[in-house]
Amino acid sequence: MLLCTDVGNTNIKFALYDKEKLLMKLRFSTNQNKTADDYAVDLYTIFQINNVDAEKISGSIISSVVPAVTGPLKNAINTVTGIESLVVGPGIKTGLDIRLDNPSTVGSDIACICVAIKEQYSCPVIIIGLGTATTILYMNENKAYCGGAILPGIQISLDALTSKCALLPSVNFSCPKKIIGTNTADCIRSGIIHGNAAMIDGMIDCYEKDVKQKCTLVATGGFAPTIIKYCKKDIIVNEDLVLEGLKIIYEKNKNL
């Protein structure tokens, strides 16, 4: 079995694969203050609850955008499974053609997303990542990653709004019945949900105008199911692109 781990700024997501079959998927909160022993206890407990035999795990790979967590989590996985994890970064083979000013600055999560897209979808493609940050990426018709845009994420935007504006309350992400809100909470919800959906539609138009062709549209990340259904564009939602990319990258590197 293969353990794929996606360390994000908000959550750590795990997926356990038996060849092509997804056996289990789970997440818990990212905590930079936890030690390797803390994470080992968490992981061991999760495996016990889900009846996972850690001795049957034969491979492990990690993507992390939180350096302070990478080492402790890698050590925790080794403690629980006896496996030394691959970590996506310099020296790891991805097969990506990266056409940026400095290819070494590409985050491991972005690399994993692009690897999964390259294998699974027709290009050119625009990828909308709706996680802690919002990213809008572009891969051209030759499946090269050519860059994109980064915006404050949906939760970050809401937190900033309510913390800086004393009279504005924090709200959940339920969609208001009307786009024109008639109370403060619904006005905020409309801005967060419909405003982000309209921004995504507008950025897609800008990208397609810039590259002079229509693109496949794919969205990923925890907020994708909440926002994308209110977009006018026909956008495929795949929440697990990082995990799927990790699986592909592991196969490229396991015998190196």
N, C-alpha and C positions, 0 to 999 in steps of 0.2 A: 504494500500500500504506500501511497505517496501523500505526505502532509504538505499542503501549500498554505503559507501564512502571509497575509497582507496587513502590514502595520501602518495604519493611517493616523492622522492627528487626533481623531475622535475615537475610533474603534480599531480593534484588532480582529480580523476575520480569518477563520480557518476553514479549509476544505480538505476532506480526506477522500482520495481517489483510489479505486482498485482498477488499474488500467484505465479504460475510458469511462468507467461507471463512477458517478459521484455518490459516495456512501453517506457523507455527513457534511453539514455546513453550519457553522455557529460563529458567534462573535461575543467579545466582551470589551469593556471600555479600556482605552489606552491610558496607562498611568505611569508617568516617567519616574515616580518615586518608588515603584516596586523593585524588589531585588530579583535575582535569578531564582532564588528559593521560593519567593512569592509566586512568580509565574509558573514554576514547576508544580506547586500545589494546585494552582488554578487548572493547569493543563491535565494533571493527573486526575483531578476531581471530575473534569469534563469527560475524560475518557471512561472513567468508572461509571458515570451516570448513563453514558451512551453505549456501554458494553463494548468498548473498543479495546482490543488486545494490542497494547503498545509494542509488544515484541514482533508483531506482524508488519509494523511500519518499516519499510526498507529504504525510504528516501524522504528528504525534507528540503524545502526551498523557501526562502524568505524574501519578500519585498518590503522595505521599510523606508518611510520618509521621516522617521523620528529616531535619529542616531542614538539617543540616550537609552532607547528601548532595545535596539538591535542586539547588542551584546548579551544583556541579561536574558532576553527571550531565546536567543540561540543556545545559550548555556542551559536554559530550562528544558528546551526540547531534547538536548543531548542527555540531560539527567533522566528524563522520563522514557526516552526511546532508545538511547544509546547511539543515535545517529548524529553525524556532523552535518549541519545544514549548509547548503549552498546559499549565498546571499547575492542578490542581483546587484551588480555594480561593476567596477573596472575588472576586466579579465573574464567576465562572463559572456559567453557567446549568445547573441540574440538574433542575428541574421537581419537586423534592421539597417536600412539605409537612412541615416539621420542627416538632414540638410539644414543644420542650424549654424549660427556663427561659432558656437562652441559646443559640439556634440556631447562633451563630458558633463555638461550641466543638466542633461535630461534626467529627471527624477526616475527612480526605479518603477514607480507606479505607472508613469506615462509610458515607459519602455514596455512594461507588461501589457498595457492596454493596446498599444500599437502592434505588438506581436500577435495578440489574439485577433485584432481586427484584420491584420494581414492574412491570417489563415482562414478566417471565417466569412469575410464580407467582400463584396466587389468594391473596387476603388475607381475613382476618387471617393473619399469618404470624409465626412465631418463628424467628429466625435464630441459629444457634450458630456462632460464629467460634472455631476452634481453631488459633490461631497462637502468636506470642510471648506474647500475652495471650489469655485466654478471654473472649469477649464473648457475651452472650445478649440479643439485640435483639428489639423488638416493633414491628410495623407493623399498624395497625388495619384494619378492613374498608374504610375509605376510602383506604387505601394511604399513610397518614401515618405518619412515623416518630415513635414516642412514647417512646423511651428504652429502658432495659434495665439490665443488670448487667455489671460488669467484675470478673474474677477473675485471680489469677496464672495464667499459662499452664502447660502441662504440663511443658515443659522447665525453666521457671523453678522450678516446684514441686519437681521432682526435684533440681535443682542446689542449691536451698536446703536440702532435706532431707539430702543427702549431705555438704554443706559444714558444716552445723551439728551433725551427729551423727557423731562421729569413727569409729564402728565400722560405719557403714552404707555399703556400696559403691555406686558408680554402676552402673546396669544399662541394658540395651537395652530396647526397647519390645515385645519379644515377649510374647505373652500366656501366663501360666502355665497348666499343664494343669488345675489346681484353683483355685477361688476362694479357698479357705483354704490359704495357702502353708505348706509344711513346711520351708522354708529361707529365709534372710534375703533372698536375691535375689528369690525368687518372692513373698515377702510384699510387697516393695516394688513389684514388677510388678503384683500384684493390686490394691494400693492405687492405683497410678497409673492403670491401665487400667479395672478394674471400679469403682474409687472415682469416677473422673471420669464414667464412663458412668451410674452411679447418680445422681450429682449432676445431670447433664443431665436424666435422666428426672424427677427430683424437681423441678427448677426449671421444667420444662415444665408439670408438674401445678400448681405454684404460679401460674404465669402464666395458665394456662387457668381456674383458679379465680378469679383476680383479674378477668379480663376477661369471665368467664361465657360462654365459647364455645370450641369446638374450633378449633385453628389448623393451617394448613399448617406443616410442620416442615422446615427446610432447614439443612444444615450446610456450612460452608466452612472453608478453611484447611488447612495442611499436615498437621495431626494428625487431621483429620476421618476419613480412611479407617481409621486405626488404632483410634479410639475408638468411632465411631458404630455399628459392627457389633455392639458389645456392649451397646448400649442396647436397652431393651424397646420403645421408641416406634418408629414407622415414620417414619424421618427420611431425606429426600433428601440425598445428598451431591453438592455441586457445588464443586470446589476453586477454580474460576476466576471467582468472582463479582466480585472487584475488577476484573479484566481486562475482563470482559464489561460491567461498569458504565462503565469508561473508554471503551470503544468507543461506547456509547450517548451518553455526555456529549459526546464529540468531535463526534458528528453534530449535537448540539443547538447547538454553538458554532462550528463551522468557518467559517460564513459571517458571523459577527457582527463 
